[in-house]
Amino acid sequence: VQLQASGGGLVQAGGSLRLSCVASGRTFSNYDMGWFRQAPGKEREFVAAISRTDYRTLYADSVKGRFTISRHNAKNTVYLQMNSLKHEDTAGYYCAAKSRYSSSYYIASYEYWGQGTQVTVSS
């Protein structure tokens, strides 16, 4: 699976962005999808995930109530709507795909990764 993330940019605190990740190469509905982020000097961390067909969602506590993950299987796309952005949300955001029925919280569960898109929130 090839993953291409887009939609990052510079936004003021309190603003919104929507990230997109388009998948190609394999049947998209066979994969759970996740978003992770990595700030400079920090480890990559889980942000949100959505299951492949029943669209169950998971969120990190730090983004609950502000971020929404969704997917459109016919368009091979997963989205991350980010509202009420904070300076601490500044990071590179990566989409990932997994076919295994393993925990969606762990980086090691994911087989495929996109290249990342930068989100910068000015305070």
VOGU-3710 file (C-alpha; in Angstrom, 3 decimals, decimal comma):
1> vqlqasgggl> 0,000/0,000/0,000  1,304/3,455/-0,906  0,072/6,292/1,294  0,152/9,971/0,397  -0,690/12,482/3,125  -1,570/16,108/2,511  -3,328/19,065/4,062  -0,786/20,290/6,566  0,163/23,925/6,936  0,529/26,904/9,229
11> vqaggslrls> -2,496/27,861/11,315  -3,139/30,066/14,322  -4,068/28,567/17,644  -7,797/27,875/17,740  -7,926/27,246/14,032  -8,677/24,132/12,015  -7,053/21,927/9,406  -8,128/18,778/7,616  -5,527/16,213/6,702  -6,094/13,662/3,969
21> cvasgrtfsn> -4,306/10,426/3,196  -4,897/8,661/-0,094  -4,029/4,990/-0,409  -3,179/3,084/-3,560  -1,966/-0,316/-4,538  -4,135/-2,580/-2,423  -7,772/-2,904/-1,376  -8,233/-0,021/1,041  -11,082/-1,649/2,967  -8,738/-4,442/4,051
31> ydmgwfrqap> -6,812/-2,030/6,274  -7,320/-0,286/9,563  -5,953/3,235/9,310  -4,182/5,390/11,832  -2,725/8,845/12,258  0,419/9,434/14,275  2,476/12,545/14,898  6,041/13,383/15,764  7,297/16,676/17,128  10,987/17,658/16,962
41> gkerefvaai> 12,987/15,824/19,594  10,054/13,639/20,584  8,954/10,118/19,809  6,217/9,388/17,321  2,871/9,100/19,093  -0,590/7,762/18,362  -3,271/10,313/17,456  -6,301/8,441/16,093  -7,362/5,271/14,318  -10,364/3,938/12,437
51> srtdyrtlya> -11,230/0,335/11,682  -11,560/-1,012/8,178  -15,262/-1,691/7,729  -17,297/-0,840/10,830  -15,473/2,486/11,215  -14,841/2,224/14,941  -12,630/5,073/16,116  -9,954/5,518/18,764  -8,314/8,734/19,951  -5,429/9,809/22,099
61> dsvkgrftis> -6,627/11,625/25,211  -4,805/14,757/24,099  -6,994/15,136/20,985  -10,354/13,763/22,104  -13,150/16,194/21,432  -11,003/18,241/19,042  -9,941/15,806/16,292  -12,135/13,525/14,201  -10,904/10,652/12,077  -13,026/9,399/9,205
71> rhnakntvyl> -12,624/7,390/6,035  -14,228/7,017/2,643  -13,485/3,544/1,363  -14,755/4,246/-2,142  -12,226/7,095/-2,387  -9,405/5,158/-0,679  -9,001/8,085/1,679  -8,736/8,641/5,410  -9,167/12,079/6,934  -8,202/13,810/10,141
81> qmnslkhedt> -10,271/16,876/10,938  -8,409/18,953/13,513  -10,268/21,720/15,341  -9,310/24,004/18,221  -5,675/23,512/17,386  -3,075/24,219/20,043  0,594/25,062/19,771  1,406/21,629/21,206  -0,278/20,009/18,205  2,648/21,200/16,089
91> agyycaaksr> 4,246/18,111/14,543  4,706/16,070/11,435  1,556/13,984/10,933  1,796/10,505/9,429  -0,902/8,173/8,194  -0,422/4,442/8,485  -2,178/1,249/7,459  -2,364/-2,187/9,028  -3,909/-5,414/7,894  -3,291/-7,272/11,144
101> ysssyyiasy> -5,941/-7,428/13,829  -3,589/-5,989/16,411  -3,721/-2,956/18,643  -4,203/0,283/16,767  -2,270/2,240/19,393  1,150/0,820/18,602  3,504/1,916/15,858  4,718/-1,647/15,372  1,204/-2,787/14,427  1,327/-0,828/11,167
111> eywgqgtqvt> 2,891/-2,195/8,010  2,686/0,846/5,759  3,433/4,523/6,350  2,953/7,735/4,431  5,598/10,406/4,101  4,097/12,857/6,584  2,642/16,323/6,374  3,740/19,186/8,619  1,287/20,981/10,881  2,490/24,161/12,581
121> vss> 0,256/25,961/15,053  1,305/29,465/16,014  0,461/30,617/19,507
//
